[in-house]
Amino acid sequence: MITHMTLLCLCPRLDRIGAMQTKTCYFDNAATTPISRACLKTYEDTALEYMANPSASYEAGRDSHRLLEDSRSRVAKALGVKGGSIFFTSGATESIGIVMSSLLWAKTPGEVLISAIEHEAVSAYVPILKEKGWSVRTIPARGGFVDPETLEGMLTKSTRLVAVMAVNNVLGTIQDIAGLSQVIRRKEAEFGRRIFFFSDCVQALGKTDFTLAGLDVDGASFSGHKIHGPRGVGILYLASGRLQVLSHGGGQEGGIRGGTENLPAIAALATACSQLDDRDDGHILKMNRLVRDTLAGSRIKVLSPETGTTPYILSLATPLPSEVALRMLQDKGYLVSSGSACSNNARGKAESIYRACGFDRYASGAIRISFSRDNTIEEAEGLAKAIREL
């Protein structure tokens, strides 16, 4: 008698045949995007042709330095700011850490206001700041939005920093950063002291009509791998070009972020920024609308608001626990998430965001779909049907 185990011994790949025949459709682009071929080529060419350290004094080093500064200028142009305000880091998490940890230099701790929907990279500093004597208060974000009037009522003479992300990574809600900045600047004039306004702009870049020039923020963070660039490289924007940093190194990046620059990744990041204008929001909107329409009238609850959101991110809740829904969709060849992938407890962190927005009853069953230019209408249609079948 030929058993299942016998067949596996005779044909070790038999158990993978089904997986080989099922096409995997990737819908977790808010977590990370596939690197583009252009960025990959830039990375490879730079790694092979510019082997010298940009800080070296000989000609090859000067060539590397010129490429570094050219990349900085290209990134700055894409963001609508001057090159002197752009600093390269290992990613948005480090960029955020540089800003948040700088508060620890203060001789007299003050107050920090952080929105209820911030990424873990920001909220992780709350216990640290509190331990060092800082007062940290949470800005409500009902429905996923921070209200300028609410923020104005919370600002005090002790406020030193305000952190509000530009686009929420779970719901896709777009914050009125320019409007919030106006509120902060008015209060600055009233109090007679500066308030550092920081915005995590990771999900805004490449998903909204975006330039830093009109936001009037003091600092902002970005990651290369969210815009089809390489992993391990990011941007810290500082309007003044100065910040008292906690960590020191060899003086690179104006002393803001020490360590030999990752030139291949930086050059590839500049290529990714130069491709931002090539995005097709209309294509993304069609896929978003297709999923919404297919799920209309079902037991699926769409959590991302109809307006005031980027079409690149769509959160919804099924009657099933999110981890069960994720496994079932994966078995059908569709990869989605339960929220942020940047935590050992991603599901728990995402649930806290949903609850902060007023979606308590749906938090445990929430999943996030995030689209990219690589997805097709046919894939989105298949995903929507698979979700409805849950």
N, C-alpha and C positions, 0 to 999 in steps of 0.2 A: 504494500500500500504506500503510495506516494503522499507524504504529509506536506503541510505548508513549510515546515522546517527543512524537509528534504529539498523542496523547490528552491528555498533560499540558498541552500548549500550548493545546488547545481547552478544557480543563477544569482550571484550575490547582488546584482543590481535590480532584481525584480521588484524589491520593495520600494524602489525609487522611480519606477516607470511612471506611476500616476503623477508624481510631482514633476517629472520631466515633461509630461504632456500638458500640464496646467501652466498657462502663462501668468507670471506674477505681475500685478499692476500696482505700482508704487504711488500711494496717496498720503505720504507723510513728509511732504516737502517743507513744512514749517520746522521740522526737526533737523533736516539736512537735505540739500539738493545734490543731485549728481553733478560732478564737475563737468563743465563744457569742454568740448574738444579743443576749442581755441585757448582756454585757460590751461589745459593740460599741456598743449604744445608750448605755450609761453613758459610754463614751469620747467619743462624738460630742456628747452633751448637755453634758458637762463642758467640752470644748474650745470649744463655742459660748457657754456661759453664764459660765464662770469664766476670763476672759481675763487677769486680773491676776496678777502675781507674788505668791505666798504671803508673801514677805518685805516687800512694800510696806506702808506705814503707813496709806494711805487705806482707805476702807471696802471698796472692791472687793477690795483686797489682803487685808483681814481676813476677808472672805467666803471667799476662796480658802484662807486659812490654816485657817479652821474646817473646811472640807471635807477638807483634808489631814489634820488631826488626827482627824476623824471616821472617815476611811478607815483611819488607823492603829489606832484603837480597834476597828474591825470586824475587821481582820486579826488583831490581838492576841487578840480573843475567839475567833476561829476556831482559833487555835493554842493557846489555853488559857494565855496569859501576859499580862503587863501591857504597856500601850502604850509605856512608856518603854524597853522592851527591843527594840522593832521599829524598824529603820532601812531606808529604801527605797533601792534601788540600781538599776543598769541590768539586773541579772540575777544569777543564781547565780555566774557566772564572776567578776564583779566582787566579789561578797560574799566568795567564797573568797579572791580576791586581796587584799582588805583584811586578812583574818586572817593569811594566810601571809606577806605582806610586812611585817606588823607585827613579825615576828621579827627583821627586819634592824636594828631599833633596839637590839637587845641588845648591851651592851658586851662581855659574855662569852658567846659562842655555847655552846649546850648540845646536847641531843639531841632529835630529832623522830622519832616512830614513825608510819608511814603504811601503811595496809593495801594488800595486793597488788592489790586490785580497785578502787582509787580512780579517779575520773574524771580525764581529762587536765588539767582545771582545777586539780586538786590536785597531781598527779604532776609537772606542768611546773615546779613550784618546787623539785624535788629538786636539779637541778644548780645552781640559783641559791644555795640554802642551803649546799650543799657548798662552793661557791666562796667563801662568806663564813665558812667555818670550822665550820659546823654538821655534826654527825653525824646522818645520816639512815638509819634502818633500816626494812626492810619487814616488816610483820606478815603471816605466811602466811594464806592463805584457801582451804584445800583444799576442793574441792567448792563454793566460793563463800561460805563462812562463816568468820568470824573467831572463834576459840575464846577465851573469857575466860581460861582457865588459861594458854594460850599467851601472851596479852597480859600477864598478871600476871608471868610469868617474864621478860619482856623489859623491863619498867619498871625504871629505875634512878634514882638521885638526880640524874642529869643530864637526865632527861626533862623537857622544857618543854611539848611539845605532842603530842597524839595525834589522828590524823585517821582516822575510820572512817565510811564512808557508811552511811546507814540502809537503803537498798534499792539493790542493784546495778542499774545501768542496762542491763547486758548479759544477765545471767541472771535477774534479778528476785529474787535471794535476799534475805531479810529478816534483818538483823543484830540481835542482842540488845543494843541500845544501852544499855538500862537496866542490864543485867547487866554490860556492859563499864564503865559509869560507876561501878558499885559497886566494881569492882576498882580503878579509878583513884582513887577517893576513899579507899579503905583505904590505898593506897600513899602518897597525899598525907599522911595522918596519920602514917604510918611515917617518911616522909622529912622531914616538917616544912616542906613547901613546896607551892605550888599547881602543878597540871598542867592546862593548858588543853585541854579535851576538845572537839574540833570534829567536827560531823557534817554532811556534805552530804546534805540531806533532800529534794532535788529530786524523786526518784522515789517517796518515801514519801507525800508529800502528795497526796491524792486517790486513792491506790491501796492504802492500808492504814488501819486504825483508828488515827488518829494525833493526838496532842497533844504539845506540847513539855513540858508540865508534868511528866509522868512519866518523861522521859528523863534529866533532870539533866545536860544538856550545857551547856558554857560558850558555845558558838556554833553556829549552824546557818545553812544557806543554802537559798534557794527561788527558783524562777523562775515568773513569771506564765504564760508560754506553755505550760507543761506541764500546766496545769489549766484549759485553755480560756479563759485570759485573754490579754491582749495581749503581744506581744514587746517587749523593751526595758525591762522593769521586773522587779525582783526584791526579795527580802527578805534582810536580814542580821539574825539574832537574836543578841543579846548579853545573857547573863544578868545581868551586872553593869552593862550599859549604858555601859561604858567600854572603850576600846582605844586604844593609841598607834598612830595611823595614819601611814603613810608619805606619803600624798598629802594635801595640804591645799587648801581652796578658800575659799568664802565663808562657811563656818561653818554651812551647812545640815545638817540631820539630826544635830544635836548635835555637829557637827564631825567626825563619822564619815565622811560622804560629802558633800563640797562640790558646789555646782552647783545651779542652779534646778531645783526638783522637777518631774518630769514628771507634773503633776497629773491629766490625763485618763487616763493609763495607770495611775496609782496608784488612782484611783477605780474603774477597771474591774477592777483586781486585787482590790480589796475586794469587788466584786460576785462575782468568781470564787470567792473564799474563802467567801462566804455561800452559795454553791451546792454546796459540798463534800458536804453531807449528802444531796444528791439523787442521789448515785451509786448504781448498781445493781450491786453486786458479784456477785449471783447470775447476772445476764445475762452478765457477763464470764466467770465461772467456767464457764458452759455452753459458751461459744465455745472457751475454752481446752481443756476436756475433749473437745469435739467434734474439735478438731484432733489432740489426743493419740490418741484412739480410732481416728480414720481412718488415722493413720500407723502404728498398732500392727501389727507383723508385716512391715513394709516395710524397705527398706534405709535409712530415715531414722532417725537417732539423736536422740532428744530429750535435750537437755543440761540444761535447767532441772529441778531436783529436783521430785519430786511434792509434798513438804511443805516448809514453811519459805520459801515463795516467794509473791509476789503473782501472782494470775492474770492481771494486766494485761500481763505480759511473759513471752514463751515463746521460748526459744532452742533451735534444733535444727541438725543437720548433715546435708547431703545428700552423695552421693558426688561431686558436682561442685564445682569451685572456687566460692566464694561469689559472685564477680562474675558468673559464668556463670548461676548459679541466679537471681540478682537480675534479670538481663536477660530470662531466659526467663519469669519470673513477671510482669515488667512488660509483656511482650508479650501476656500473657494478661489484663492489666488489674489486677494485684495489686502494690501497692507495699509492700515490706518493706525491711529494711536488713541490713547485715552487722555492725552494732553501733552504737557512738556516732557521731552525725553531727557532733560538735563538734571535728573535727580534719581537717586537710588530708590526713591519712593514716588515715581512719576505720577502714578494714579492718585495717591493721596494729595500731592501738591496740586494737581489739576482739580481735584474735588474741592479743595479749599477756595480756588478761584471761582468755581461755579457757585459755591455757597455765598461768597462775598458779593456776587452779582444778583443774588436772590433766587437761585435755582436749586435750593436745598433738596427738593423732592426728586430732582433728576440727576443729582451729582453722581450717584453710584453707577448709573447706567449711561453716562455721557461718553461719547467718542468724538474724535476730531478728524475731519478730512481736510487735507491741505493740498491744493492743486499746484501744478507747474506747467510751463509751456510744453513739457514732454508728454503730458497726458493727452489722450484723445477723447473725442465725444463718445466713441464706442466704449471706451474703458469706463467713462463716467456713467454711461447708461447701464453697463453691466454691474457696476458698483451699487448704483441706486436700487436696482432690482434685487441684488443680493441682500442689501440692508432691509428692504421691505419684506423679503422672505423670512427674516429673523423672527 
